Amino acid sequence: MFKNIIRINFILFFISSLSIAQTITDIKVDGNKRLSKESIIVFGDIDFNKNYNDDDLNTVLKNIYETNFFKEINIKINNSILEISVIENPIVEDVQINGVRSKKLSELLLDKIKLKNRSSYIDSSFLSDLNLIKNILKSSGYYFADIKTTSSLNEEQNSIRLAYNINLGKRAKIQEIQFIGDKKIKDRKLKNIITTEESKFWKFISQSVYLNYERIELDKRLLTNFYKNSGYYNVKVTNSFVEFNNEDSFKLIFNIESGEKFRFNVLTLNLSDDYDSKYFTKINELLQNLKDQEYSLEKVEKILREVDKIALTKQYQFIDASLDETIIDNNKLNILFSFKDNEKFYVEKINILGNNHTIEEVIRNALIVDEGDPYNEILFNKSINNIKAKNIFSKVETSIVPGSGEGLKIVNLSVQEKPTGEVSLGAGAGTAGATIGGGIKENNFLGKGISINTNVQISDNSIKGQFIYEKPNFNYSDNSLFTSVRSTSTDNKADFGYKTSNIGVSLGTAFEQFENLYFRPEVDLSFEKLETTSVASSALKKQEGDYFDSYLNYSIDYDQTNKRYRPDEGYRNTFLQKLPVISDNNEIVNSFTTTRYQKISEMVTRVSFYGKAVNTLDNNDVRISKRLFMPSSRLRGFESGKIGPVENGDYIGGNYISALNFSATLPKLLPSFQNVDFSFFVDAANVWGVDYDSSIDDNKKIRSSTGVSMDILTPVGPLNFTLSQPITKSSTDKTETFRFNLGTTF
């Protein structure tokens, strides 16, 4: 009985299948005007003499719909003839953006929308484009833009003309930035971290003063990383919101809950049996050294950078790292580093999207994982960080999709460009006098990732100007190439009877020779003219004339600080030497600087030694323009250039200078003053050595001073104010009680 039931069910199923599936012997298409019957057959992937059931017909229907050429499609089989009835979508004949004066913005809108000339018109795409235009305008600060659309349908040709009529209105500006919550760090420092700026009347060039939610999201990430690098593991930038102030300005508010400071507790390494422990010896040592240290995201990333080196070896090209973090006693952190092989596949292709101005080469040069390479998650993330570090994109996003075959993947890398130019102005004044300067900087010149920087500085008796051009990864060498042109004029004719004019050009390169060891060689050429009058000293009159100098300069920089910007731990040593190749005087210059940073609770201490010497190889006198003067930042409390050997009232500098500096931040001093930071300093320095007259040498007196420095964020810009008191000095030295420097960007 049971077998009979099975037989009956099988027969019924077979008959049912025959009744549903039909063989197509011909195809009839109706309603098509622009597209041929053959094109529709190709779109639907339709085969003759094939049995088609309902599922197959649905697949054909879906294939044809996905072309976006048709508004309506009906399919049926009648007497083995597949009948397809279609209504075509109108073709977009023209798209216009009206009311946008900026050609760049108008071209960006036309590039981003889906409905372009000769594409099929779809209502959903039209609404999507309208929303996209609104978002792009908002990202450019046009929050009050009003958009009206018009369309004109030509029924005879089944085409449509679209127009977006835009009234941009005023751009929404950030009038004020506030930080609320348990933030523990002063507003002045936090405002230096974020990219958004408060609107000021002179910031007419800056794009950072306009309301831009993508930039705000970037600021939240920057704040989070800053707090994590300062020990606040559980920091939460819980919200950022905007308050409407008036008709065209907003108040931007960041809500920060910093939490408690954390320390590393137990850090362990977990390796699968596939890995040889000898390759992870250095990582184990780093983990042991971190115990009981203050938590820092940068320290964790240093461990991962060691993994990068392992990943670069062929043996572990698919290695991946994961972190398991456990909180102990509310302020300690156990971290388990686990290493395993990632999914094994190769990168078939990398698509670069969104780079309207930046050439593709700039982005690809930052990639460690390239087309044809095995995909490694760690190295791929490092590639993305390299692109972000260029500071020319506001957003970098990636997606990975299947490739053309098994074990192959395609990487889509999307970037969003941001303004990269900056105009700055600075001024300084003190007991002795004033200086003023300014500059223009561009980090992505011609879209090639090239950095250009031009600046000028004017004081009572001198004018200095310089232009610097730097191209990173020159000729795919991972070395940066830089060149500079400079001009300096110092006029002391009225007081001391001489004037020097110098024009120079240099060409050099810079690269990381070993880990954290940077080498910077440079060829420098200069032409100098020294003029004197009757009141000049006899030594200066002997030096009057024109000079040509050719130098080979190089510096070695060993950086063991925990971060490049505002370090608070570690040390840095720099040695510089200038060697004469062709020179009238053959001066050789040597200098050495060492700086040590140490964090004690919330206070950051800094101890630095600076020494420099200039001599000639053939026992000639060092030219007046080559003599050494103490930088004002190394000896506060004294006028710049007004210590050391004196001849006829003129401070002539020395053959040798040295300085020892100590400073410490004072975070607990007036903590309620959110826009003011204080620091205490002690400076000691000396300038000595006169090769042409030992009688005026000044090598026995150490100059020293102490004081307080204030960094204030004013409505005009950041202001540094120094109040100092000399401790020891020479009778000929000129002291300075206060000095301030004010700077801003546009």
Summary of the structure (lengths in Angstrom):
residues: 746
radius of gyration: 34.9
end to end distance: 92.6
largest distance: 133.4
contacts: 2229
relative contact order: 0.06
helix: 21%
strand: 46%
